Amino acid sequence: MSKTPLTVKGAELLRAELQRLKTVDRHAVIAAIAEARSHGDLSENAEYDAAKERQSFVEGRIAEVEGKLANAQVIDPRLHDAEGRCVFGATVDLQEQESGDKVTYQIVGDDEADIKHGKISIGSPIARALISKYAGDVVAVQAPGGVREFEIIDVRYE
């Protein structure tokens, strides 16, 4: 199985989530199940059913996060000799050629992508167009509304 790229920050967030799931959420669910059991008949106990469902969710999420971390290749662009190129993990300032609008994106793994926070997936059309380009280059991106051109203003490794 191939490794999944993950930024250092993304790996830290997953580790923190895993720690919280194991130390806080799991114990809270166990307490909720114990409380629901103390109410008697489990066959008609909605609290017990809800607690068991929550337990199933928490255990599933723990397994999912552990799997992601086990399959992750953590990449820190500061440790690679990228020499100003757009690479995985880089933060890129762009200016749209037609409108002049400026945007900033960080190229991240699929699980970390969040356009509202300026994080785009390495598999997205714009990230694929940016990879290996330098500040000053103009890239063409096939968007749903047609081809858009962006000038790379700056490339940073944060």
C-alpha positions in Angstrom: 0.0 0.0 0.0 1.4 3.4 -0.9 1.9 6.0 1.7 -0.4 9.0 2.0 1.3 12.4 2.2 0.6 14.5 5.3 2.0 17.8 6.5 3.7 18.1 9.9 0.7 20.1 11.2 -1.7 17.6 9.8 0.1 14.8 11.6 0.1 16.7 14.8 -3.6 17.4 14.6 -4.3 13.7 14.0 -2.1 12.7 16.9 -3.9 15.2 19.2 -7.3 13.9 18.0 -6.2 10.3 18.7 -5.0 11.2 22.2 -8.3 13.0 22.9 -10.4 10.0 21.6 -8.5 7.5 23.7 -8.2 9.5 26.9 -11.3 11.6 27.0 -14.0 10.4 24.6 -13.6 6.7 25.2 -13.8 7.2 29.0 -16.8 9.4 28.7 -18.6 6.8 26.7 -17.8 4.0 29.2 -19.2 6.2 31.9 -22.3 6.9 29.9 -22.9 3.2 29.3 -22.4 2.4 33.0 -24.9 5.1 33.9 -27.4 3.9 31.4 -27.0 0.3 32.6 -27.9 1.4 36.1 -31.3 2.4 34.9 -32.4 -1.2 34.5 -34.0 -2.9 31.5 -31.6 -2.5 28.6 -34.2 -3.6 25.9 -36.1 -0.3 26.3 -33.3 2.0 27.3 -32.7 4.8 24.8 -29.8 6.2 26.8 -28.0 2.8 26.6 -28.6 2.5 22.9 -27.3 6.0 22.3 -24.2 5.4 24.4 -23.5 2.2 22.6 -23.9 4.0 19.3 -21.5 6.7 20.5 -19.0 4.0 21.6 -19.1 2.4 18.1 -18.4 5.8 16.5 -15.5 6.6 18.9 -13.9 3.2 18.4 -14.4 3.5 14.6 -12.8 6.9 14.6 -9.9 5.6 16.7 -9.2 2.9 14.2 -9.5 5.3 11.3 -7.1 7.8 12.7 -4.6 5.1 13.7 -4.8 3.8 10.1 -4.2 7.2 8.7 -1.2 7.8 10.9 0.2 4.3 10.2 -0.1 4.9 6.4 1.2 8.6 6.6 4.3 9.9 5.0 4.9 13.1 6.9 6.5 15.7 4.7 8.1 18.9 5.9 9.0 21.2 2.9 11.5 23.1 5.0 13.7 19.9 5.1 13.8 19.5 1.4 15.9 21.5 -1.0 13.0 22.9 -3.0 14.9 26.0 -4.0 11.7 28.2 -4.3 9.6 25.5 -6.2 6.0 24.8 -5.3 6.1 21.4 -3.5 3.9 19.5 -1.1 3.4 21.5 2.0 4.3 24.8 0.4 2.2 27.9 0.9 1.7 29.7 -2.4 0.5 33.3 -3.0 -1.3 33.6 -6.3 -2.8 36.4 -8.4 -5.6 35.6 -10.8 -4.6 37.1 -14.1 -8.0 38.2 -15.4 -9.5 39.7 -12.2 -6.3 40.6 -10.2 -7.7 38.8 -7.2 -5.1 37.4 -4.8 -5.4 34.1 -3.0 -3.1 32.1 -0.7 -3.2 28.3 -0.7 -1.2 25.6 1.1 -0.8 22.3 -0.8 -1.7 19.5 1.7 -2.8 15.9 1.7 -6.4 14.8 0.8 -7.4 14.4 4.4 -6.2 17.9 5.3 -7.8 19.8 2.5 -10.1 22.6 3.6 -10.6 25.4 1.1 -12.2 27.7 3.7 -8.8 27.7 5.4 -6.8 28.0 2.2 -5.7 24.3 2.2 -5.9 22.6 -1.2 -5.4 18.9 -1.9 -2.3 17.7 -3.7 -4.7 16.0 -6.1 -6.7 19.1 -7.0 -6.3 20.7 -10.4 -4.8 23.9 -9.1 -2.2 22.0 -6.9 -1.2 19.8 -9.8 -0.7 22.9 -12.0 1.4 24.5 -9.3 3.8 21.6 -8.4 7.4 22.3 -9.5 6.6 25.9 -10.6 8.4 29.0 -9.3 7.5 32.5 -8.2 6.8 34.6 -11.3 5.5 31.6 -13.3 2.0 31.7 -14.8 -0.1 28.5 -14.5 -3.3 27.6 -16.4 -5.9 25.7 -14.4 -8.9 24.0 -15.9 -11.8 25.1 -13.7 -15.5 24.4 -14.1 -16.0 27.8 -15.6 -13.1 27.4 -18.1 -9.4 27.9 -18.0 -8.1 30.4 -15.4 -4.6 31.7 -15.3 -2.7 32.5 -12.1 0.7 34.1 -11.5 2.7 32.7 -8.6 3.6 35.7 -6.5 5.5 33.9 -3.7 6.3 30.4 -2.4 6.9 29.8 1.3 7.7 26.8 3.4 6.1 27.3 6.8 
